Amino acid sequence: DVDPHSGSRNGQYENVALVEKYRMSEEEYDKRSGTLRDWGKKQKAKDEKFTLARHAREHREMMDAKRQHKLGLELPKGFEYDCTGEVCRVKLDEVNNEGAPKKDEEVKEEVPGLESVEGVNVGARCEVQPGGRRGKVAFVGDVSEIGSGGCWVGVIFDEPVGKADGSVKGGKRYFEAQPGFGGFVRGKNVTVGDFPERDIMDEFDSDSEDEL
């Protein structure tokens, strides 16, 4: 543009870096109502144990349980069906030796051992739930760096439907996979057998707490 009076000179219409960004201060954000922080404060006032992290985790667990229900699979530990057939969280209201009710406790997941990966061998074709994702077993064994530890199955997926590349937090590598093609999965979610590659347009649902 050779017009000295043109508004497009020097990239005024194309360079977004020239646009001044609005930034809200922490103090101003704290004063606002209807925000996530404001909602969190209200929940904290009702329950002193409330945290946004805990709320997010419990929400993910509930979504996973409902997904297992839709797939016709067994519900994760800590969940059951209510009288209407809806998925709900198990509430533990046990009575202690003094007769006073105990507080609700988190259900602790048992650490899967070798029996959980029995029959799963490196090199075998497999199908992983949820989603019926297919691939090849690349690792079977203990991975102490993930969650509660125990035995995991490392899978190289046929398509980029995984959450890892064969390594874990800290950089330790258990198998080689391209980013997004690898995953560590609990043995209960893996079925080995004659599972040829699917068409690339197949849809998958990979949001599961039993996979990292």
C-alpha positions as CSV (number, residue, x, y, z in Angstrom):
1,D,0.0,0.0,0.0
2,V,1.7,3.2,-1.2
3,D,-1.1,5.6,0.1
4,P,0.5,7.5,3.0
5,H,-3.0,8.0,4.5
6,S,-4.1,4.4,4.2
7,G,-5.3,2.7,7.4
8,S,-3.7,-0.5,6.3
9,R,-0.2,0.9,6.4
10,N,2.2,-0.8,8.8
11,G,-0.1,-3.7,9.3
12,Q,-2.8,-1.9,11.3
13,Y,-5.5,-4.3,9.9
14,E,-3.4,-7.5,10.0
15,N,-0.9,-7.3,12.9
16,V,-2.9,-8.3,16.0
17,A,0.2,-7.4,18.1
18,L,-0.7,-3.8,17.5
19,V,-4.1,-4.2,19.3
20,E,-4.0,-3.3,23.0
21,K,-5.1,-6.3,25.1
22,Y,-7.4,-6.0,28.0
23,R,-6.0,-7.4,31.2
24,M,-8.1,-7.6,34.4
25,S,-6.3,-7.2,37.7
26,E,-6.5,-9.9,40.4
27,E,-8.3,-7.4,42.7
28,E,-10.9,-6.6,40.1
29,Y,-11.5,-10.3,39.3
30,D,-12.0,-11.0,43.0
31,K,-14.7,-8.4,43.2
32,R,-16.7,-9.9,40.3
33,S,-19.7,-12.2,40.9
34,G,-20.6,-15.1,38.7
35,T,-17.0,-16.1,38.0
36,L,-15.5,-19.5,38.7
37,R,-13.5,-18.1,41.6
38,D,-16.7,-16.6,43.1
39,W,-18.5,-19.9,42.7
40,G,-15.6,-21.7,44.4
41,K,-15.7,-19.4,47.3
42,K,-19.5,-20.0,47.8
43,Q,-18.9,-23.8,47.7
44,K,-16.1,-23.4,50.2
45,A,-18.4,-21.6,52.5
46,K,-20.8,-24.5,52.4
47,D,-18.1,-27.2,52.7
48,E,-14.7,-26.3,54.2
49,K,-13.2,-29.4,52.4
50,F,-14.3,-28.1,49.0
51,T,-11.6,-27.4,46.4
52,L,-11.9,-26.8,42.7
53,A,-9.3,-29.6,42.1
54,R,-11.4,-32.0,44.0
55,H,-14.6,-30.9,42.3
56,A,-12.9,-31.4,38.9
57,R,-11.6,-34.9,39.8
58,E,-15.0,-36.0,41.1
59,H,-16.6,-34.7,38.0
60,R,-14.2,-36.7,35.8
61,E,-14.8,-39.8,37.8
62,M,-18.6,-39.5,37.4
63,M,-18.2,-38.9,33.7
64,D,-16.0,-42.0,33.4
65,A,-18.6,-44.1,35.4
66,K,-21.4,-42.9,33.1
67,R,-19.3,-43.8,30.1
68,Q,-18.7,-47.3,31.4
69,H,-22.5,-47.6,31.9
70,K,-23.1,-46.6,28.3
71,L,-20.6,-49.1,27.0
72,G,-22.2,-51.9,29.1
73,L,-19.1,-52.3,31.2
74,E,-18.8,-52.8,35.0
75,L,-19.0,-49.5,36.9
76,P,-15.7,-48.3,38.5
77,K,-15.2,-49.0,42.1
78,G,-17.0,-46.4,44.3
79,F,-20.1,-46.2,42.0
80,E,-23.4,-48.0,41.9
81,Y,-27.0,-47.6,40.4
82,D,-29.7,-45.9,42.4
83,C,-33.3,-47.0,42.6
84,T,-34.0,-45.2,39.3
85,G,-31.2,-46.9,37.5
86,E,-29.0,-43.8,37.4
87,V,-25.3,-44.0,38.1
88,C,-24.4,-42.5,41.5
89,R,-21.4,-42.4,43.9
90,V,-21.3,-44.8,46.8
91,K,-21.6,-43.0,50.1
92,L,-19.9,-44.7,53.0
93,D,-21.7,-44.0,56.2
94,E,-20.3,-46.7,58.4
95,V,-20.6,-46.9,62.1
96,N,-17.5,-47.0,64.3
97,N,-17.0,-49.0,67.5
98,E,-18.4,-46.2,69.6
99,G,-21.6,-46.1,67.5
100,A,-20.9,-42.7,66.0
101,P,-21.2,-42.5,62.2
102,K,-17.9,-42.2,60.4
103,K,-17.4,-39.4,57.9
104,D,-17.7,-40.2,54.2
105,E,-14.4,-41.7,53.1
106,E,-12.9,-41.9,49.7
107,V,-13.0,-45.4,48.2
108,K,-9.4,-46.5,47.8
109,E,-8.7,-48.4,44.6
110,E,-6.8,-51.6,44.9
111,V,-3.5,-51.6,43.1
112,P,-3.7,-54.0,40.1
113,G,-1.2,-56.8,40.2
114,L,0.1,-59.4,37.7
115,E,-3.3,-61.1,37.6
116,S,-4.8,-58.0,36.0
117,V,-2.6,-58.4,32.9
118,E,-2.6,-62.2,32.7
119,G,-2.7,-63.3,29.0
120,V,-1.6,-59.9,27.8
121,N,1.8,-60.3,26.0
122,V,4.1,-57.8,24.2
123,G,3.5,-57.8,20.5
124,A,-0.1,-58.9,20.6
125,R,-2.8,-57.0,18.8
126,C,-5.4,-55.6,21.1
127,E,-8.5,-53.5,21.6
128,V,-8.8,-50.9,24.3
129,Q,-11.9,-49.6,26.1
130,P,-13.5,-47.2,26.2
131,G,-13.9,-46.6,22.6
132,G,-12.8,-49.8,21.0
133,R,-9.4,-48.3,20.1
134,R,-7.0,-50.8,18.5
135,G,-3.3,-51.2,18.5
136,K,-0.3,-53.3,19.6
137,V,0.9,-54.2,23.1
138,A,4.3,-52.7,23.6
139,F,4.8,-53.1,27.4
140,V,3.4,-55.1,30.3
141,G,4.4,-54.6,33.8
142,D,4.7,-52.3,36.9
143,V,4.8,-48.6,36.4
144,S,5.2,-46.9,39.8
145,E,5.2,-43.4,38.4
146,I,1.6,-43.4,37.4
147,G,-1.2,-43.0,39.9
148,S,-1.2,-45.7,42.5
149,G,1.3,-47.7,40.6
150,G,0.7,-51.4,40.0
151,C,0.6,-53.2,36.6
152,W,-0.2,-51.3,33.4
153,V,-0.3,-52.2,29.7
154,G,1.6,-50.0,27.3
155,V,-0.2,-49.8,24.0
156,I,0.9,-48.3,20.6
157,F,-2.4,-47.3,19.0
158,D,-3.0,-47.4,15.2
159,E,-4.2,-43.8,15.3
160,P,-3.4,-40.8,17.5
161,V,-6.0,-41.6,20.1
162,G,-3.6,-42.0,23.0
163,K,-2.3,-39.7,25.8
164,A,1.4,-40.5,25.8
165,D,4.5,-41.5,23.8
166,G,5.7,-44.4,26.0
167,S,7.3,-42.2,28.6
168,V,6.1,-41.1,32.0
169,K,6.5,-38.1,34.2
170,G,10.2,-37.6,35.0
171,G,11.3,-38.8,31.6
172,K,11.5,-42.6,32.2
173,R,10.6,-44.4,29.0
174,Y,8.9,-47.8,28.9
175,F,8.3,-48.1,25.2
176,E,8.7,-46.1,22.0
177,A,5.7,-44.4,20.4
178,Q,4.9,-41.2,18.5
179,P,3.3,-38.5,20.6
180,G,-0.4,-39.2,20.9
181,F,0.0,-42.8,19.6
182,G,0.9,-44.3,23.0
183,G,-1.0,-45.0,26.2
184,F,-0.7,-46.7,29.5
185,V,-3.9,-48.7,30.2
186,R,-5.2,-50.9,33.0
187,G,-5.4,-54.6,32.1
188,K,-9.1,-54.7,32.7
189,N,-9.6,-52.4,29.7
190,V,-7.5,-54.4,27.3
191,T,-8.6,-57.4,25.2
192,V,-6.0,-59.2,23.1
193,G,-6.9,-61.1,19.9
194,D,-7.4,-60.7,16.2
195,F,-8.0,-57.0,15.9
196,P,-7.0,-55.6,12.5
197,E,-6.5,-51.9,12.0
198,R,-9.8,-49.9,11.7
199,D,-10.6,-47.3,9.1
200,I,-9.0,-43.9,9.9
201,M,-12.5,-42.3,10.0
202,D,-13.7,-44.4,13.0
203,E,-14.6,-42.3,16.0
204,F,-13.0,-43.0,19.4
205,D,-13.7,-41.8,23.0
206,S,-10.5,-41.8,25.0
207,D,-11.4,-39.9,28.2
208,S,-10.7,-42.4,31.0
209,E,-9.3,-42.3,34.4
210,D,-7.8,-45.8,33.9
211,E,-5.4,-44.4,31.2
212,L,-2.5,-42.0,31.1
